[in-house]
Amino acid sequence: MSTKIPPIERCDCDVIHEEIVRQVKEKMPPEEMLYDLAELFKVFGDSTRIKILWALDEAEICVCDIAYL
């Protein structure tokens, strides 16, 4: 049994804009830095962590209060 996958919406462009790609590649951070950033953003993958950060941004709040959230 095969399932048809609906086509993905995309732009009609079928040309690679080499100059833009070159400029972006030149400014791209080194692979190690990109890896480190990816590791950092993993920290935000849990909504509880985001809730804690939001609460700390809103007010000086103790751990007991954070736990109650």
RODOBA-951600 format. One record per residue: residue number from 1; residue in three letters; y, x, z of N, C-alpha, C in turn. Coordinates in pm, whole numbers, plus 50000, padded with zeros to 5 digits. Atoms other than C-alpha are relative to their C-alpha. Example, Ala and Ser with C-alpha at 12.3 -4.5 7.8 and 13.67 -1.06 7.14 Angstrom:
% residues 2
resi: 1, resn: ALA, n_y: 49881, n_x: 50089, n_z: 50000, ca_y: 49550, ca_x: 51230, ca_z: 50780, c_y: 50120, c_x: 50090, c_z: 50000
resi: 2, resn: SER, n_y: 49881, n_x: 49918, n_z: 49994, ca_y: 49894, ca_x: 51367, ca_z: 50714, c_y: 50109, c_x: 49923, c_z: 50073
***
This chain:
% residues 69
resi: 1, resn: MET, n_y: 49883, n_x: 50084, n_z: 50000, ca_y: 50000, ca_x: 50000, ca_z: 50000, c_y: 50125, c_x: 50089, c_z: 50000
resi: 2, resn: SER, n_y: 49878, n_x: 49920, n_z: 50005, ca_y: 50333, ca_x: 50150, ca_z: 49898, c_y: 50121, c_x: 49913, c_z: 50029
resi: 3, resn: THR, n_y: 49877, n_x: 50070, n_z: 49965, ca_y: 50671, ca_x: 50052, ca_z: 50030, c_y: 50113, c_x: 50060, c_z: 49919
resi: 4, resn: LYS, n_y: 49886, n_x: 49950, n_z: 50076, ca_y: 50974, ca_x: 50076, ca_z: 49808, c_y: 50116, c_x: 50030, c_z: 50095
resi: 5, resn: ILE, n_y: 49886, n_x: 49959, n_z: 49919, ca_y: 51259, ca_x: 50263, ca_z: 49968, c_y: 50126, c_x: 49965, c_z: 49923
resi: 6, resn: PRO, n_y: 49877, n_x: 50036, n_z: 50071, ca_y: 51600, ca_x: 50120, ca_z: 49885, c_y: 50081, c_x: 50124, c_z: 49966
resi: 7, resn: PRO, n_y: 49919, n_x: 49882, n_z: 50036, ca_y: 51834, ca_x: 50358, ca_z: 49703, c_y: 50109, c_x: 50026, c_z: 50103
resi: 8, resn: ILE, n_y: 49897, n_x: 49959, n_z: 49904, ca_y: 52076, ca_x: 50551, ca_z: 49920, c_y: 50135, c_x: 49994, c_z: 49929
resi: 9, resn: GLU, n_y: 49866, n_x: 50003, n_z: 50057, ca_y: 52443, ca_x: 50484, ca_z: 49861, c_y: 50056, c_x: 50141, c_z: 50000
resi: 10, resn: ARG, n_y: 49938, n_x: 49868, n_z: 50011, ca_y: 52621, ca_x: 50793, ca_z: 49741, c_y: 50111, c_x: 49993, c_z: 49898
resi: 11, resn: CYS, n_y: 49891, n_x: 49997, n_z: 50098, ca_y: 52919, ca_x: 50893, ca_z: 49535, c_y: 49940, c_x: 50019, c_z: 49860
resi: 12, resn: ASP, n_y: 50046, n_x: 49987, n_z: 50138, ca_y: 52892, ca_x: 50898, ca_z: 49157, c_y: 50013, c_x: 50142, c_z: 49947
resi: 13, resn: CYS, n_y: 49976, n_x: 49862, n_z: 50041, ca_y: 52975, ca_x: 51267, ca_z: 49146, c_y: 49867, c_x: 50071, c_z: 49976
resi: 14, resn: ASP, n_y: 50120, n_x: 49922, n_z: 50027, ca_y: 52710, ca_x: 51481, ca_z: 48980, c_y: 50036, c_x: 50144, c_z: 49963
resi: 15, resn: VAL, n_y: 49950, n_x: 49866, n_z: 50027, ca_y: 52912, ca_x: 51802, ca_z: 48964, c_y: 50018, c_x: 50073, c_z: 50132
resi: 16, resn: ILE, n_y: 49976, n_x: 49918, n_z: 49882, ca_y: 52912, ca_x: 52081, ca_z: 49219, c_y: 50136, c_x: 50066, c_z: 49983
resi: 17, resn: HIS, n_y: 49865, n_x: 49942, n_z: 50003, ca_y: 53269, ca_x: 52184, ca_z: 49295, c_y: 49992, c_x: 50140, c_z: 50059
resi: 18, resn: GLU, n_y: 50030, n_x: 49864, n_z: 49956, ca_y: 53199, ca_x: 52556, ca_z: 49311, c_y: 50113, c_x: 50065, c_z: 50079
resi: 19, resn: GLU, n_y: 49888, n_x: 49937, n_z: 49930, ca_y: 53547, ca_x: 52661, ca_z: 49422, c_y: 50011, c_x: 49947, c_z: 50143
resi: 20, resn: ILE, n_y: 49994, n_x: 50060, n_z: 49867, ca_y: 53548, ca_x: 52419, ca_z: 49716, c_y: 49885, c_x: 50052, c_z: 50085
resi: 21, resn: VAL, n_y: 50117, n_x: 49950, n_z: 49928, ca_y: 53196, ca_x: 52524, ca_z: 49814, c_y: 50022, c_x: 50145, c_z: 50042
resi: 22, resn: ARG, n_y: 49975, n_x: 49859, n_z: 49969, ca_y: 53297, ca_x: 52891, ca_z: 49797, c_y: 50098, c_x: 50014, c_z: 50116
resi: 23, resn: GLN, n_y: 49899, n_x: 49993, n_z: 49894, ca_y: 53605, ca_x: 52833, ca_z: 50015, c_y: 49941, c_x: 49960, c_z: 50135
resi: 24, resn: VAL, n_y: 50061, n_x: 50045, n_z: 49875, ca_y: 53405, ca_x: 52643, ca_z: 50275, c_y: 49902, c_x: 50105, c_z: 50052
resi: 25, resn: LYS, n_y: 50097, n_x: 49897, n_z: 49959, ca_y: 53130, ca_x: 52908, ca_z: 50279, c_y: 50071, c_x: 50121, c_z: 50061
resi: 26, resn: GLU, n_y: 49925, n_x: 49885, n_z: 49949, ca_y: 53390, ca_x: 53181, ca_z: 50334, c_y: 50049, c_x: 49977, c_z: 50142
resi: 27, resn: LYS, n_y: 49947, n_x: 50033, n_z: 49867, ca_y: 53525, ca_x: 53002, ca_z: 50641, c_y: 49891, c_x: 49960, c_z: 50099
resi: 28, resn: MET, n_y: 50110, n_x: 50043, n_z: 49915, ca_y: 53184, ca_x: 52901, ca_z: 50776, c_y: 49973, c_x: 50104, c_z: 50108
resi: 29, resn: PRO, n_y: 50032, n_x: 49906, n_z: 49893, ca_y: 53115, ca_x: 53056, ca_z: 51117, c_y: 49861, c_x: 50062, c_z: 49979
resi: 30, resn: PRO, n_y: 50132, n_x: 49936, n_z: 50012, ca_y: 52819, ca_x: 53296, ca_z: 51147, c_y: 49890, c_x: 49907, c_z: 50053
resi: 31, resn: GLU, n_y: 50114, n_x: 50084, n_z: 49964, ca_y: 52475, ca_x: 53140, ca_z: 51185, c_y: 49977, c_x: 49996, c_z: 50151
resi: 32, resn: GLU, n_y: 50020, n_x: 49995, n_z: 49854, ca_y: 52449, ca_x: 53254, ca_z: 51549, c_y: 50097, c_x: 49907, c_z: 50072
resi: 33, resn: MET, n_y: 49901, n_x: 50088, n_z: 49938, ca_y: 52770, ca_x: 53070, ca_z: 51638, c_y: 49965, c_x: 49853, c_z: 49974
resi: 34, resn: LEU, n_y: 50040, n_x: 50137, n_z: 50031, ca_y: 52649, ca_x: 52755, ca_z: 51461, c_y: 49882, c_x: 49957, c_z: 50087
resi: 35, resn: TYR, n_y: 50115, n_x: 50028, n_z: 49914, ca_y: 52323, ca_x: 52776, ca_z: 51654, c_y: 50047, c_x: 49972, c_z: 50143
resi: 36, resn: ASP, n_y: 49948, n_x: 50018, n_z: 49864, ca_y: 52512, ca_x: 52813, ca_z: 51983, c_y: 50073, c_x: 49866, c_z: 50014
resi: 37, resn: LEU, n_y: 49932, n_x: 50130, n_z: 49997, ca_y: 52730, ca_x: 52511, ca_z: 51898, c_y: 49900, c_x: 49885, c_z: 50001
resi: 38, resn: ALA, n_y: 50103, n_x: 50104, n_z: 50003, ca_y: 52421, ca_x: 52306, ca_z: 51818, c_y: 49936, c_x: 49986, c_z: 50138
resi: 39, resn: GLU, n_y: 50057, n_x: 50004, n_z: 49866, ca_y: 52275, ca_x: 52401, ca_z: 52156, c_y: 50096, c_x: 49932, c_z: 50098
resi: 40, resn: LEU, n_y: 49900, n_x: 50062, n_z: 49914, ca_y: 52600, ca_x: 52300, ca_z: 52327, c_y: 50001, c_x: 49848, c_z: 49981
resi: 41, resn: PHE, n_y: 49993, n_x: 50144, n_z: 50026, ca_y: 52606, ca_x: 51960, ca_z: 52157, c_y: 49874, c_x: 49927, c_z: 50045
resi: 42, resn: LYS, n_y: 50121, n_x: 50064, n_z: 49946, ca_y: 52247, ca_x: 51894, ca_z: 52270, c_y: 50026, c_x: 49948, c_z: 50141
resi: 43, resn: VAL, n_y: 49966, n_x: 50041, n_z: 49863, ca_y: 52394, ca_x: 51869, ca_z: 52621, c_y: 50054, c_x: 49858, c_z: 50002
resi: 44, resn: PHE, n_y: 49938, n_x: 50132, n_z: 50005, ca_y: 52580, ca_x: 51557, ca_z: 52512, c_y: 49906, c_x: 49893, c_z: 49946
resi: 45, resn: GLY, n_y: 50096, n_x: 50093, n_z: 50057, ca_y: 52264, ca_x: 51393, ca_z: 52379, c_y: 49955, c_x: 49890, c_z: 50094
resi: 46, resn: ASP, n_y: 50042, n_x: 50098, n_z: 49900, ca_y: 52212, ca_x: 51194, ca_z: 52697, c_y: 50122, c_x: 49919, c_z: 50043
resi: 47, resn: SER, n_y: 49884, n_x: 50083, n_z: 49967, ca_y: 52442, ca_x: 50898, ca_z: 52766, c_y: 50041, c_x: 50015, c_z: 50147
resi: 48, resn: THR, n_y: 49966, n_x: 49980, n_z: 49859, ca_y: 52424, ca_x: 50967, ca_z: 53140, c_y: 50098, c_x: 50117, c_z: 50015
resi: 49, resn: ARG, n_y: 49910, n_x: 49885, n_z: 49994, ca_y: 52589, ca_x: 51304, ca_z: 53086, c_y: 50139, c_x: 49964, c_z: 49951
resi: 50, resn: ILE, n_y: 49870, n_x: 50044, n_z: 50053, ca_y: 52863, ca_x: 51145, ca_z: 52879, c_y: 50071, c_x: 49913, c_z: 50103
resi: 51, resn: LYS, n_y: 49942, n_x: 50086, n_z: 49895, ca_y: 52915, ca_x: 50886, ca_z: 53155, c_y: 50062, c_x: 50085, c_z: 50110
resi: 52, resn: ILE, n_y: 49950, n_x: 49912, n_z: 49895, ca_y: 52957, ca_x: 51163, ca_z: 53411, c_y: 50128, c_x: 50070, c_z: 49954
resi: 53, resn: LEU, n_y: 49880, n_x: 49935, n_z: 50052, ca_y: 53204, ca_x: 51351, ca_z: 53191, c_y: 50117, c_x: 49904, c_z: 49993
resi: 54, resn: TRP, n_y: 49894, n_x: 50100, n_z: 50009, ca_y: 53401, ca_x: 51033, ca_z: 53130, c_y: 50056, c_x: 49970, c_z: 50139
resi: 55, resn: ALA, n_y: 49957, n_x: 50030, n_z: 49864, ca_y: 53412, ca_x: 50954, ca_z: 53503, c_y: 50085, c_x: 50114, c_z: 50056
resi: 56, resn: LEU, n_y: 49925, n_x: 49885, n_z: 49950, ca_y: 53530, ca_x: 51306, ca_z: 53586, c_y: 50135, c_x: 50014, c_z: 49931
resi: 57, resn: ASP, n_y: 49873, n_x: 49998, n_z: 50071, ca_y: 53800, ca_x: 51278, ca_z: 53323, c_y: 50095, c_x: 49893, c_z: 50052
resi: 58, resn: GLU, n_y: 49920, n_x: 50112, n_z: 49951, ca_y: 53919, ca_x: 50949, ca_z: 53472, c_y: 50054, c_x: 50024, c_z: 50140
resi: 59, resn: ALA, n_y: 49959, n_x: 49985, n_z: 49860, ca_y: 53935, ca_x: 51052, ca_z: 53837, c_y: 49924, c_x: 50114, c_z: 50066
resi: 60, resn: GLU, n_y: 50072, n_x: 49905, n_z: 49917, ca_y: 53846, ca_x: 51312, ca_z: 54095, c_y: 49899, c_x: 49916, c_z: 50077
resi: 61, resn: ILE, n_y: 50105, n_x: 50089, n_z: 49949, ca_y: 53515, ca_x: 51166, ca_z: 54203, c_y: 49887, c_x: 50084, c_z: 50060
resi: 62, resn: CYS, n_y: 50105, n_x: 49922, n_z: 49934, ca_y: 53244, ca_x: 51284, ca_z: 54441, c_y: 49863, c_x: 49966, c_z: 49941
resi: 63, resn: VAL, n_y: 50135, n_x: 50015, n_z: 50052, ca_y: 52876, ca_x: 51318, ca_z: 54360, c_y: 49940, c_x: 49865, c_z: 50039
resi: 64, resn: CYS, n_y: 50054, n_x: 50129, n_z: 49954, ca_y: 52787, ca_x: 51010, ca_z: 54568, c_y: 50051, c_x: 49886, c_z: 49912
resi: 65, resn: ASP, n_y: 49942, n_x: 50103, n_z: 50086, ca_y: 53025, ca_x: 50799, ca_z: 54360, c_y: 49943, c_x: 50007, c_z: 49859
resi: 66, resn: ILE, n_y: 50059, n_x: 49983, n_z: 50133, ca_y: 52891, ca_x: 50944, ca_z: 54037, c_y: 49860, c_x: 49941, c_z: 49997
resi: 67, resn: ALA, n_y: 50136, n_x: 50054, n_z: 49993, ca_y: 52538, ca_x: 50856, ca_z: 54145, c_y: 49999, c_x: 49848, c_z: 50000
resi: 68, resn: TYR, n_y: 49991, n_x: 50145, n_z: 49993, ca_y: 52650, ca_x: 50499, ca_z: 54208, c_y: 50033, c_x: 49938, c_z: 49865
resi: 69, resn: LEU, n_y: 49964, n_x: 50051, n_z: 50133, ca_y: 52779, ca_x: 50465, ca_z: 53851, c_y: 49875, c_x: 49957, c_z: 49927
***
